């Protein structure tokens, strides 16, 4: 599994109540251009071309759990599956997670995963973004 990398702005956005990790809508998008930690909103990301089973602006992931235990907050999302249909998806190397709810700023970024090399899906192939159900997408302590 690729390692989660947070965008710097995510920390400030949390402190300023831009994100509600318990109720907002979150999306997962694919890119073959490396994000940088200083990106702030989804418009800063170069997304792959939509089609063949990949929808522009990505796919929604719902909240499974957002709770704290003993002073540590754990955030868990449902896995997202991309399936190529009628042609290929990709190439992509980066999976970007962002918040689709806020209107100011619009679509603030949370983090990304780097899979180490470009991936392409042929018709009928799937790619699962496996958000760790045990450890969560992220924890805050």
C-alpha positions in Angstrom: 0.0 0.0 0.0 1.2 3.5 -0.8 1.9 5.9 2.0 -0.4 8.8 2.8 1.0 12.2 2.3 -0.9 15.2 3.6 -1.1 18.6 1.9 0.2 21.4 4.1 -2.9 23.5 3.9 -5.0 20.6 5.3 -3.6 21.3 8.8 -4.6 25.0 8.6 -8.0 24.1 7.1 -8.7 21.8 10.0 -7.9 24.5 12.5 -10.2 26.9 10.7 -13.1 24.5 10.5 -13.0 24.1 6.7 -13.3 20.3 7.1 -15.9 18.4 9.0 -14.4 14.9 9.0 -17.6 13.5 10.4 -20.1 14.7 7.9 -18.6 16.3 4.7 -18.5 14.6 1.3 -15.1 13.3 0.2 -13.8 12.3 -3.2 -10.9 10.3 -4.6 -9.3 11.4 -8.0 -6.5 10.0 -10.1 -3.5 11.9 -11.5 -0.3 11.1 -13.3 1.3 14.4 -12.3 3.0 14.5 -8.9 1.1 16.6 -6.3 3.2 18.9 -4.1 2.6 19.5 -0.4 1.9 23.2 -1.1 -1.1 22.5 -3.4 -4.3 23.8 -1.6 -7.4 23.0 -3.7 -8.4 20.3 -6.3 -8.0 22.8 -9.1 -4.2 22.6 -8.4 -4.2 19.0 -9.4 -3.7 17.7 -12.9 -6.4 15.0 -13.2 -6.3 12.2 -15.7 -8.8 12.4 -18.6 -12.3 11.2 -17.8 -13.7 8.3 -19.6 -13.9 4.5 -19.8 -15.1 4.2 -16.2 -13.3 7.2 -14.7 -15.5 10.2 -14.0 -14.1 13.7 -14.0 -13.5 15.0 -10.4 -13.2 11.4 -9.2 -15.4 9.1 -7.1 -17.0 9.6 -3.8 -15.9 7.8 -0.7 -18.2 7.7 2.3 -17.3 8.0 6.0 -17.3 4.6 7.8 -16.1 6.0 11.1 -15.0 9.3 12.6 -14.5 9.0 16.3 -11.9 9.4 19.1 -10.9 6.9 21.7 -8.5 7.8 24.5 -7.7 11.1 22.9 -6.9 9.8 19.4 -9.3 10.6 16.6 -9.4 8.0 13.8 -11.0 8.7 10.4 -12.1 5.7 8.2 -13.5 5.9 4.7 -14.9 3.3 2.4 -12.7 1.8 -0.3 -13.1 3.2 -3.8 -12.9 0.9 -6.8 -12.2 2.1 -10.3 -13.1 -0.3 -13.1 -12.1 0.2 -16.8 -15.0 -0.2 -19.2 -15.0 0.3 -22.9 -11.3 1.2 -22.9 -8.4 1.9 -20.6 -8.1 4.2 -17.6 -4.8 5.9 -17.0 -2.0 6.0 -16.8 -2.1 7.3 -13.2 0.4 7.1 -10.3 -1.2 9.3 -7.7 -4.5 9.0 -5.8 -5.7 12.3 -4.4 -8.2 12.7 -1.6 -10.2 16.0 -1.2 -13.2 17.5 0.4 -16.1 18.1 -2.0 -18.3 20.0 0.4 -16.8 23.5 1.2 -17.5 26.3 -1.1 -14.8 28.6 0.3 -12.2 27.4 -0.4 -13.7 25.2 -3.1 -12.6 21.5 -3.0 -9.8 21.7 -0.4 -7.2 19.0 -0.6 -6.5 16.6 2.2 -3.7 14.2 1.0 -2.4 11.9 -1.7 -0.9 8.4 -2.2 2.1 7.8 -4.5 2.0 4.2 -5.9 5.6 4.5 -7.1 5.0 4.0 -10.8 2.3 4.6 -13.4 -0.7 2.3 -13.5 -3.0 1.7 -16.5 -6.2 -0.3 -16.3 -7.4 -2.3 -19.4 -11.0 -3.0 -20.0 -12.4 -5.1 -17.2 -9.5 -4.5 -14.8 -10.1 -2.8 -11.5 -8.0 -0.7 -9.1 -9.0 -0.5 -5.4 -8.0 2.4 -3.2 -7.9 0.5 0.0 -8.5 2.8 2.9 -7.2 1.0 6.0 -10.2 0.0 8.0 -8.1 -0.8 11.1 -5.8 2.2 11.3 -7.9 4.7 9.3 -7.0 7.1 6.6 -5.5 9.3 9.3 -5.4 9.7 13.0 -5.2 12.9 15.1 -3.7 12.8 18.6 
